[in-house]
Amino acid sequence: MIDVMFGALGAMLSNPKTMGLMFIAVLIGLVVGATPGIGGRLSIALAIPFVFGMDMTQGAVFLLTMHAVNGTSGQISSIMFGVPGDGDDAATTIDGHPMAKKGEAGRALGASITASGVGGIIGAVVFAVMIPVLEPVVLAFSPAEFFLLAILGITFIAFLAGKGQIFKGIIVGLFGMILATVGMDPTTGIARFSGNYLFLWDGLSVVTAVLAIFAVPEMISLAAKGGSISAVSIENSSISYRQLLGGVMEVPRHWFLALRTSIIGALIGMVPGLGGSAAAWLCYGHAVQTSKTPERFGHGAVEGVIAPETASNAKEGGSLLPTLFFGIPGSSGMAVLMGAFLILGIQPGPAMFTTHLDLVWTLIWALVVGNLIAVTLLLFITRWVAVLTFINGAVLVPFILVLVTVGAYANEGQWENLLILVAISFIGWGLMRWNWPRAPFVIGLVLGKIAEESLHKALGLWGISFFTRPLSLVLIGLICATIGLAIYTNVRGKSVMPAGA
């Protein structure tokens, strides 16, 4: 095993073509990740014709690296403009954008980029460690556990609502869960709450909803108040490599949080069907829940940037595991990637343990090396990127709104999503204007669909007795503990997050 592991690394590093393709993949992946609405799935689909006929290993390294570093740059627009690239990046917006408003964009970007790299590397390490104990861990999760994991994530709404805002948070979260039911019924296949509009049969676009709830209201607010995103002038700010380095050092300063959320993100990635958005929000809630000063979250707590970023990138290593060894895609992005692997001649399945173990280790090393290259490039250019937060809003707002509009359309290629964008933007602006929490909406929308589908499957397999499964009992205990802690925290009057966040 050791010989194969280091042999794969040596073969990859010594091959100029492989390293060149990896570098190109990193550049493409960073550009795609920084552009709202495009996402890793579309970039892989567009790249498939270019890797057709390519060497199996080199093609796989190219596609995986491009997909893996999407999340490393996705937080740039989230932090600077409050424009999440997708559901994964929305959690980073909660604390990242307030830091930018305080003139700390460089610190926030330094912390998020480093956290993304660390998460990607730890995710690859978790993948490698889990190879010997792979099957029982992946197969231990069933629809029953999916449902309870989703409910556990939804209970974090109580933490994210803020002091005196629990009921408002629950109302907003339930509204998100209601919108999650739009589309085809998972059991009967009948369209619900969608009329004759075919574009709604697959449900609301999460990317469109996230852009509408966070990005558009922020731009309206910026246009109304005038000035720049940062409340601090560039002359009085410390936007420099020193500030950037300060953000980088926040990750080792909070090393235990970064380690925990990376492992949690990787493990969630191993469970097919949960996805990166669930990992980001679960780990953000975990960071709030375990903090000694939860009242800082939503005002610009750097831990609120580190936790979702480590989780989002770590889940890539985790989701690769069932994709390669069982042929079960760990996420929608991995489903497209698996199709590309089949075109290259890679047949996912148990044979990857034996005849293609060298390829598996090459892909693991590609995750590590690719993330290191991506972090190095981003840290080099971030000093200038952060200056955009000091540009006058009159110049910035039209550009960002165009970017949001293009992102909402490009995500699924349906013009009707622009109507959804406008409608939910009014709701998002109203929530911000009257100081209601916005984060619970995204949690309800993302996890509500997972919870509903998993509940139907669990009831169909075991009936109500699925609650008595051993792992289910553990998750029920965690849910009860989370609710109890939320009640205790709010009784003591601790604020976790401002309602307008």
GURO-546666 format. One record per residue (C-alpha): residue number from 1; residue in one letter; chain; x, y, z. Coordinates in steps of 0.05 Angstrom, whole numbers. Example, Ala and Ser with C-alpha at 12.3 -4.5 7.8 and 13.67 -1.06 7.14 Angstrom:
residues 2
BAMAR   seq   type   mol     east    north       up
BAMAR     1      a     A      246      -90      156
BAMAR     2      s     A      273      -21      143
END
This chain:
residues 501
BAMAR   seq   type   mol     east    north       up
BAMAR     1      m     A        0        0        0
BAMAR     2      i     A       56       49       19
BAMAR     3      d     A       94       33      -45
BAMAR     4      v     A       32       45      -88
BAMAR     5      m     A       16      110      -50
BAMAR     6      f     A       84      143      -60
BAMAR     7      g     A       93      112     -128
BAMAR     8      a     A       30      147     -152
BAMAR     9      l     A       55      213     -124
BAMAR    10      g     A      123      206     -158
BAMAR    11      a     A       92      187     -224
BAMAR    12      m     A       45      247     -223
BAMAR    13      l     A       98      298     -203
BAMAR    14      s     A      149      272     -253
BAMAR    15      n     A      101      276     -312
BAMAR    16      p     A      102      347     -342
BAMAR    17      k     A       38      336     -382
BAMAR    18      t     A       -1      313     -321
BAMAR    19      m     A       23      372     -280
BAMAR    20      g     A        9      420     -337
BAMAR    21      l     A      -62      394     -344
BAMAR    22      m     A      -71      401     -269
BAMAR    23      f     A      -48      473     -270
BAMAR    24      i     A      -96      489     -327
BAMAR    25      a     A     -152      453     -290
BAMAR    26      v     A     -138      495     -228
BAMAR    27      l     A     -143      560     -267
BAMAR    28      i     A     -208      539     -301
BAMAR    29      g     A     -237      514     -235
BAMAR    30      l     A     -221      578     -199
BAMAR    31      v     A     -253      621     -253
BAMAR    32      v     A     -315      577     -254
BAMAR    33      g     A     -319      576     -178
BAMAR    34      a     A     -315      652     -174
BAMAR    35      t     A     -372      661     -224
BAMAR    36      p     A     -441      654     -191
BAMAR    37      g     A     -488      604     -222
BAMAR    38      i     A     -442      564     -266
BAMAR    39      g     A     -421      510     -216
BAMAR    40      g     A     -376      449     -222
BAMAR    41      r     A     -427      405     -258
BAMAR    42      l     A     -432      451     -318
BAMAR    43      s     A     -357      460     -323
BAMAR    44      i     A     -345      384     -323
BAMAR    45      a     A     -399      373     -375
BAMAR    46      l     A     -367      426     -420
BAMAR    47      a     A     -298      396     -410
BAMAR    48      i     A     -317      325     -429
BAMAR    49      p     A     -306      334     -504
BAMAR    50      f     A     -236      360     -491
BAMAR    51      v     A     -215      299     -450
BAMAR    52      f     A     -245      249     -498
BAMAR    53      g     A     -189      203     -522
BAMAR    54      m     A     -141      229     -470
BAMAR    55      d     A      -99      183     -426
BAMAR    56      m     A     -144      154     -372
BAMAR    57      t     A     -103      179     -313
BAMAR    58      q     A      -89      248     -341
BAMAR    59      g     A     -161      259     -361
BAMAR    60      a     A     -186      238     -293
BAMAR    61      v     A     -136      283     -257
BAMAR    62      f     A     -156      342     -301
BAMAR    63      l     A     -231      335     -288
BAMAR    64      l     A     -225      320     -214
BAMAR    65      t     A     -177      378     -201
BAMAR    66      m     A     -222      427     -239
BAMAR    67      h     A     -282      404     -199
BAMAR    68      a     A     -247      402     -132
BAMAR    69      v     A     -221      474     -132
BAMAR    70      n     A     -288      505     -151
BAMAR    71      g     A     -304      515      -78
BAMAR    72      t     A     -236      547      -64
BAMAR    73      s     A     -254      609     -103
BAMAR    74      g     A     -329      608      -95
BAMAR    75      q     A     -327      648      -30
BAMAR    76      i     A     -295      709      -64
BAMAR    77      s     A     -360      739      -88
BAMAR    78      s     A     -396      715      -24
BAMAR    79      i     A     -348      754       21
BAMAR    80      m     A     -338      816      -21
BAMAR    81      f     A     -407      828      -49
BAMAR    82      g     A     -454      782      -10
BAMAR    83      v     A     -465      743      -75
BAMAR    84      p     A     -461      668      -61
BAMAR    85      g     A     -438      627     -120
BAMAR    86      d     A     -484      569      -98
BAMAR    87      g     A     -516      538      -37
BAMAR    88      d     A     -448      517       -9
BAMAR    89      d     A     -423      589       -8
BAMAR    90      a     A     -486      619       24
BAMAR    91      a     A     -463      598       93
BAMAR    92      t     A     -397      636       83
BAMAR    93      t     A     -436      699       67
BAMAR    94      i     A     -466      703      137
BAMAR    95      d     A     -400      725      169
BAMAR    96      g     A     -355      737      109
BAMAR    97      h     A     -394      796       81
BAMAR    98      p     A     -399      832      148
BAMAR    99      m     A     -324      827      153
BAMAR   100      a     A     -318      860       85
BAMAR   101      k     A     -364      915      107
BAMAR   102      k     A     -317      929      165
BAMAR   103      g     A     -258      935      118
BAMAR   104      e     A     -232      865      134
BAMAR   105      a     A     -243      833       65
BAMAR   106      g     A     -169      814       62
BAMAR   107      r     A     -172      778      129
BAMAR   108      a     A     -237      743      111
BAMAR   109      l     A     -209      721       43
BAMAR   110      g     A     -143      698       73
BAMAR   111      a     A     -180      655      125
BAMAR   112      s     A     -230      627       74
BAMAR   113      i     A     -179      609       21
BAMAR   114      t     A     -134      576       72
BAMAR   115      a     A     -193      539      103
BAMAR   116      s     A     -215      515       35
BAMAR   117      g     A     -145      487       21
BAMAR   118      v     A     -140      455       89
BAMAR   119      g     A     -209      424       81
BAMAR   120      g     A     -192      396       12
BAMAR   121      i     A     -128      365       38
BAMAR   122      i     A     -161      335      100
BAMAR   123      g     A     -218      309       57
BAMAR   124      a     A     -167      272       15
BAMAR   125      v     A     -133      245       77
BAMAR   126      v     A     -200      221      105
BAMAR   127      f     A     -213      187       38
BAMAR   128      a     A     -146      152       43
BAMAR   129      v     A     -156      131      115
BAMAR   130      m     A     -226      104      101
BAMAR   131      i     A     -205       58       44
BAMAR   132      p     A     -194       -3       90
BAMAR   133      v     A     -260        7      127
BAMAR   134      l     A     -299       34       69
BAMAR   135      e     A     -358      -11       58
BAMAR   136      p     A     -390      -16      127
BAMAR   137      v     A     -385       59      138
BAMAR   138      v     A     -418       79       72
BAMAR   139      l     A     -471       25       77
BAMAR   140      a     A     -488       42      149
BAMAR   141      f     A     -527      103      124
BAMAR   142      s     A     -598       92       99
BAMAR   143      p     A     -657      138       84
BAMAR   144      a     A     -673      136      159
BAMAR   145      e     A     -607      168      176
BAMAR   146      f     A     -612      217      118
BAMAR   147      f     A     -679      241      146
BAMAR   148      l     A     -652      250      216
BAMAR   149      l     A     -588      284      192
BAMAR   150      a     A     -632      334      153
BAMAR   151      i     A     -674      346      216
BAMAR   152      l     A     -610      356      256
BAMAR   153      g     A     -589      410      207
BAMAR   154      i     A     -658      443      209
BAMAR   155      t     A     -654      447      285
BAMAR   156      f     A     -595      494      277
BAMAR   157      i     A     -646      547      257
BAMAR   158      a     A     -656      558      332
BAMAR   159      f     A     -583      578      337
BAMAR   160      l     A     -581      620      274
BAMAR   161      a     A     -642      663      289
BAMAR   162      g     A     -610      707      342
BAMAR   163      k     A     -633      736      409
BAMAR   164      g     A     -708      742      413
BAMAR   165      q     A     -715      718      341
BAMAR   166      i     A     -727      643      348
BAMAR   167      f     A     -799      646      326
BAMAR   168      k     A     -782      691      268
BAMAR   169      g     A     -726      642      249
BAMAR   170      i     A     -774      583      253
BAMAR   171      i     A     -825      619      209
BAMAR   172      v     A     -772      636      157
BAMAR   173      g     A     -744      565      159
BAMAR   174      l     A     -813      535      151
BAMAR   175      f     A     -824      581       91
BAMAR   176      g     A     -762      553       60
BAMAR   177      m     A     -786      482       74
BAMAR   178      i     A     -853      499       42
BAMAR   179      l     A     -819      522      -22
BAMAR   180      a     A     -777      458      -21
BAMAR   181      t     A     -842      419      -34
BAMAR   182      v     A     -852      454     -101
BAMAR   183      g     A     -841      404     -157
BAMAR   184      m     A     -853      330     -167
BAMAR   185      d     A     -878      290     -108
BAMAR   186      p     A     -822      240      -91
BAMAR   187      t     A     -871      182      -82
BAMAR   188      t     A     -927      193     -132
BAMAR   189      g     A     -891      233     -185
BAMAR   190      i     A     -948      283     -187
BAMAR   191      a     A     -929      357     -196
BAMAR   192      r     A     -944      399     -134
BAMAR   193      f     A     -954      474     -129
BAMAR   194      s     A     -925      483     -199
BAMAR   195      g     A     -987      488     -243
BAMAR   196      n     A     -971      477     -316
BAMAR   197      y     A     -902      508     -310
BAMAR   198      l     A     -853      454     -330
BAMAR   199      f     A     -793      492     -303
BAMAR   200      l     A     -821      483     -233
BAMAR   201      w     A     -828      407     -238
BAMAR   202      d     A     -756      398     -215
BAMAR   203      g     A     -767      446     -158
BAMAR   204      l     A     -740      515     -145
BAMAR   205      s     A     -668      528     -165
BAMAR   206      v     A     -628      533     -100
BAMAR   207      v     A     -576      578     -134
BAMAR   208      t     A     -630      626     -157
BAMAR   209      a     A     -663      627      -88
BAMAR   210      v     A     -596      639      -53
BAMAR   211      l     A     -578      696     -100
BAMAR   212      a     A     -647      727      -89
BAMAR   213      i     A     -645      722      -13
BAMAR   214      f     A     -574      747       -2
BAMAR   215      a     A     -545      782      -63
BAMAR   216      v     A     -601      826      -90
BAMAR   217      p     A     -621      855      -22
BAMAR   218      e     A     -549      872       -7
BAMAR   219      m     A     -542      908      -73
BAMAR   220      i     A     -607      946      -61
BAMAR   221      s     A     -583      966        8
BAMAR   222      l     A     -515      989      -20
BAMAR   223      a     A     -549     1030      -75
BAMAR   224      a     A     -595     1062      -24
BAMAR   225      k     A     -541     1082       26
BAMAR   226      g     A     -489     1101      -27
BAMAR   227      g     A     -414     1096      -18
BAMAR   228      s     A     -376     1030      -20
BAMAR   229      i     A     -388      961       10
BAMAR   230      s     A     -335      974       63
BAMAR   231      a     A     -356     1024      116
BAMAR   232      v     A     -282     1040      126
BAMAR   233      s     A     -245     1082       75
BAMAR   234      i     A     -187     1050       38
BAMAR   235      e     A     -140     1102       70
BAMAR   236      n     A     -161     1080      140
BAMAR   237      s     A     -162     1005      125
BAMAR   238      s     A     -106      955      132
BAMAR   239      i     A     -118      922       64
BAMAR   240      s     A      -49      892       54
BAMAR   241      y     A      -12      827       53
BAMAR   242      r     A       -5      834      128
BAMAR   243      q     A      -81      833      135
BAMAR   244      l     A      -84      774       87
BAMAR   245      l     A      -32      737      127
BAMAR   246      g     A      -71      752      190
BAMAR   247      g     A     -130      716      158
BAMAR   248      v     A      -86      658      138
BAMAR   249      m     A      -63      650      210
BAMAR   250      e     A     -134      648      235
BAMAR   251      v     A     -139      576      210
BAMAR   252      p     A      -82      548      253
BAMAR   253      r     A     -108      592      309
BAMAR   254      h     A     -174      554      304
BAMAR   255      w     A     -142      489      283
BAMAR   256      f     A     -189      444      323
BAMAR   257      l     A     -251      475      292
BAMAR   258      a     A     -220      468      222
BAMAR   259      l     A     -202      395      236
BAMAR   260      r     A     -271      378      263
BAMAR   261      t     A     -310      412      207
BAMAR   262      s     A     -264      381      154
BAMAR   263      i     A     -276      311      181
BAMAR   264      i     A     -351      324      187
BAMAR   265      g     A     -353      352      116
BAMAR   266      a     A     -315      291       89
BAMAR   267      l     A     -361      242      125
BAMAR   268      i     A     -423      279       99
BAMAR   269      g     A     -393      277       29
BAMAR   270      m     A     -388      201       35
BAMAR   271      v     A     -464      196       44
BAMAR   272      p     A     -496      199      -26
BAMAR   273      g     A     -551      249      -31
BAMAR   274      l     A     -533      299       23
BAMAR   275      g     A     -487      345      -17
BAMAR   276      g     A     -442      404       -3
BAMAR   277      s     A     -496      453       18
BAMAR   278      a     A     -516      407       75
BAMAR   279      a     A     -444      399       96
BAMAR   280      a     A     -432      475       97
BAMAR   281      w     A     -494      491      137
BAMAR   282      l     A     -486      434      186
BAMAR   283      c     A     -415      455      200
BAMAR   284      y     A     -433      528      206
BAMAR   285      g     A     -486      509      257
BAMAR   286      h     A     -435      465      293
BAMAR   287      a     A     -387      525      297
BAMAR   288      v     A     -441      569      327
BAMAR   289      q     A     -464      514      374
BAMAR   290      t     A     -395      500      402
BAMAR   291      s     A     -371      572      407
BAMAR   292      k     A     -361      604      475
BAMAR   293      t     A     -382      671      445
BAMAR   294      p     A     -438      654      396
BAMAR   295      e     A     -463      726      397
BAMAR   296      r     A     -406      745      350
BAMAR   297      f     A     -433      702      293
BAMAR   298      g     A     -467      742      238
BAMAR   299      h     A     -427      804      257
BAMAR   300      g     A     -362      781      225
BAMAR   301      a     A     -337      721      265
BAMAR   302      v     A     -279      690      227
BAMAR   303      e     A     -300      621      253
BAMAR   304      g     A     -364      630      212
BAMAR   305      v     A     -320      633      150
BAMAR   306      i     A     -272      577      168
BAMAR   307      a     A     -325      524      186
BAMAR   308      p     A     -367      523      122
BAMAR   309      e     A     -306      531       77
BAMAR   310      t     A     -268      471      106
BAMAR   311      a     A     -332      430      102
BAMAR   312      s     A     -348      449       30
BAMAR   313      n     A     -280      428        4
BAMAR   314      a     A     -271      368       49
BAMAR   315      k     A     -335      337       23
BAMAR   316      e     A     -303      330      -46
BAMAR   317      g     A     -255      277      -20
BAMAR   318      g     A     -312      243       17
BAMAR   319      s     A     -360      242      -42
BAMAR   320      l     A     -306      213      -88
BAMAR   321      l     A     -303      151      -45
BAMAR   322      p     A     -372      120      -60
BAMAR   323      t     A     -367      146     -131
BAMAR   324      l     A     -304      106     -145
BAMAR   325      f     A     -315       43     -104
BAMAR   326      f     A     -390       32     -109
BAMAR   327      g     A     -409       70     -172
BAMAR   328      i     A     -457      111     -128
BAMAR   329      p     A     -445      186     -140
BAMAR   330      g     A     -434      223      -74
BAMAR   331      s     A     -464      287     -103
BAMAR   332      s     A     -494      316     -167
BAMAR   333      g     A     -425      340     -188
BAMAR   334      m     A     -396      271     -177
BAMAR   335      a     A     -452      241     -219
BAMAR   336      v     A     -429      282     -279
BAMAR   337      l     A     -356      266     -261
BAMAR   338      m     A     -372      191     -259
BAMAR   339      g     A     -402      196     -329
BAMAR   340      a     A     -337      228     -352
BAMAR   341      f     A     -297      173     -319
BAMAR   342      l     A     -336      121     -357
BAMAR   343      i     A     -320      157     -422
BAMAR   344      l     A     -246      154     -404
BAMAR   345      g     A     -251       80     -392
BAMAR   346      i     A     -253       81     -316
BAMAR   347      q     A     -304       32     -289
BAMAR   348      p     A     -323       49     -217
BAMAR   349      g     A     -333      -11     -173
BAMAR   350      p     A     -296      -61     -128
BAMAR   351      a     A     -242      -70     -181
BAMAR   352      m     A     -215       -1     -162
BAMAR   353      f     A     -189      -35      -98
BAMAR   354      t     A     -146      -82     -138
BAMAR   355      t     A     -129      -69     -211
BAMAR   356      h     A     -134        8     -207
BAMAR   357      l     A     -110       24     -137
BAMAR   358      d     A      -53       65     -168
BAMAR   359      l     A     -105      109     -203
BAMAR   360      v     A     -142      117     -137
BAMAR   361      w     A      -79      142     -102
BAMAR   362      t     A      -64      188     -161
BAMAR   363      l     A     -133      220     -153
BAMAR   364      i     A     -122      228      -78
BAMAR   365      w     A      -56      263      -91
BAMAR   366      a     A      -90      306     -145
BAMAR   367      l     A     -138      332      -92
BAMAR   368      v     A      -79      350      -46
BAMAR   369      v     A      -34      381      -99
BAMAR   370      g     A      -91      416     -135
BAMAR   371      n     A     -114      450      -71
BAMAR   372      l     A      -43      472      -55
BAMAR   373      i     A      -36      504     -124
BAMAR   374      a     A     -104      537     -119
BAMAR   375      v     A      -90      566      -50
BAMAR   376      t     A      -22      593      -72
BAMAR   377      l     A      -51      627     -133
BAMAR   378      l     A     -110      658      -96
BAMAR   379      l     A      -68      684      -38
BAMAR   380      f     A      -23      718      -89
BAMAR   381      i     A      -79      756     -123
BAMAR   382      t     A     -127      767      -65
BAMAR   383      r     A      -92      831      -43
BAMAR   384      w     A     -118      866     -106
BAMAR   385      v     A     -185      830     -108
BAMAR   386      a     A     -203      856      -38
BAMAR   387      v     A     -196      928      -62
BAMAR   388      l     A     -262      919      -99
BAMAR   389      t     A     -299      928      -33
BAMAR   390      f     A     -277     1001      -33
BAMAR   391      i     A     -305     1017     -103
BAMAR   392      n     A     -365     1064     -103
BAMAR   393      g     A     -431     1028     -104
BAMAR   394      a     A     -456     1068     -163
BAMAR   395      v     A     -404     1032     -206
BAMAR   396      l     A     -407      965     -171
BAMAR   397      v     A     -482      953     -163
BAMAR   398      p     A     -501      949     -237
BAMAR   399      f     A     -443      902     -251
BAMAR   400      i     A     -461      856     -193
BAMAR   401      l     A     -535      855     -211
BAMAR   402      v     A     -518      836     -283
BAMAR   403      l     A     -472      781     -255
BAMAR   404      v     A     -529      756     -210
BAMAR   405      t     A     -578      756     -268
BAMAR   406      v     A     -530      717     -313
BAMAR   407      g     A     -515      668     -256
BAMAR   408      a     A     -589      655     -243
BAMAR   409      y     A     -600      640     -317
BAMAR   410      a     A     -536      601     -330
BAMAR   411      n     A     -547      553     -273
BAMAR   412      e     A     -603      516     -308
BAMAR   413      g     A     -610      554     -374
BAMAR   414      q     A     -682      572     -360
BAMAR   415      w     A     -705      644     -368
BAMAR   416      e     A     -763      631     -320
BAMAR   417      n     A     -712      630     -263
BAMAR   418      l     A     -706      705     -273
BAMAR   419      l     A     -778      713     -252
BAMAR   420      i     A     -764      671     -190
BAMAR   421      l     A     -703      715     -177
BAMAR   422      v     A     -746      778     -178
BAMAR   423      a     A     -801      749     -135
BAMAR   424      i     A     -756      720      -80
BAMAR   425      s     A     -713      783      -82
BAMAR   426      f     A     -773      823      -56
BAMAR   427      i     A     -780      772        0
BAMAR   428      g     A     -705      776       16
BAMAR   429      w     A     -706      852       16
BAMAR   430      g     A     -767      851       62
BAMAR   431      l     A     -733      804      111
BAMAR   432      m     A     -671      848      113
BAMAR   433      r     A     -711      913      117
BAMAR   434      w     A     -752      890      176
BAMAR   435      n     A     -696      854      211
BAMAR   436      w     A     -717      782      201
BAMAR   437      p     A     -665      726      194
BAMAR   438      r     A     -650      702      123
BAMAR   439      a     A     -604      642      136
BAMAR   440      p     A     -661      596      160
BAMAR   441      f     A     -694      603       92
BAMAR   442      v     A     -636      571       57
BAMAR   443      i     A     -630      516      109
BAMAR   444      g     A     -704      500      101
BAMAR   445      l     A     -700      500       25
BAMAR   446      v     A     -637      457       21
BAMAR   447      l     A     -652      407       76
BAMAR   448      g     A     -728      405       69
BAMAR   449      k     A     -725      367        4
BAMAR   450      i     A     -675      317       31
BAMAR   451      a     A     -717      307       94
BAMAR   452      e     A     -782      295       54
BAMAR   453      e     A     -752      246        4
BAMAR   454      s     A     -715      207       58
BAMAR   455      l     A     -776      204      104
BAMAR   456      h     A     -818      172       49
BAMAR   457      k     A     -764      121       34
BAMAR   458      a     A     -752      104      107
BAMAR   459      l     A     -827       94      120
BAMAR   460      g     A     -832       50       59
BAMAR   461      l     A     -774        6       81
BAMAR   462      w     A     -785        0      156
BAMAR   463      g     A     -848       38      174
BAMAR   464      i     A     -847       77      239
BAMAR   465      s     A     -796       28      268
BAMAR   466      f     A     -740       63      230
BAMAR   467      f     A     -734      109      291
BAMAR   468      t     A     -709       50      332
BAMAR   469      r     A     -648       35      288
BAMAR   470      p     A     -583       42      328
BAMAR   471      l     A     -555       99      286
BAMAR   472      s     A     -623      132      285
BAMAR   473      l     A     -625      132      361
BAMAR   474      v     A     -557      166      363
BAMAR   475      l     A     -581      220      315
BAMAR   476      i     A     -646      230      354
BAMAR   477      g     A     -603      240      416
BAMAR   478      l     A     -563      293      380
BAMAR   479      i     A     -626      328      356
BAMAR   480      c     A     -655      330      427
BAMAR   481      a     A     -589      355      455
BAMAR   482      t     A     -586      410      401
BAMAR   483      i     A     -657      433      416
BAMAR   484      g     A     -644      431      491
BAMAR   485      l     A     -580      472      483
BAMAR   486      a     A     -616      523      439
BAMAR   487      i     A     -670      532      491
BAMAR   488      y     A     -619      539      547
BAMAR   489      t     A     -577      589      507
BAMAR   490      n     A     -637      633      491
BAMAR   491      v     A     -664      630      561
BAMAR   492      r     A     -598      658      584
BAMAR   493      g     A     -606      713      533
BAMAR   494      k     A     -547      699      489
BAMAR   495      s     A     -550      726      418
BAMAR   496      v     A     -523      683      363
BAMAR   497      m     A     -536      721      299
BAMAR   498      p     A     -568      787      279
BAMAR   499      a     A     -636      777      250
BAMAR   500      g     A     -621      813      185
BAMAR   501      a     A     -563      766      167
END
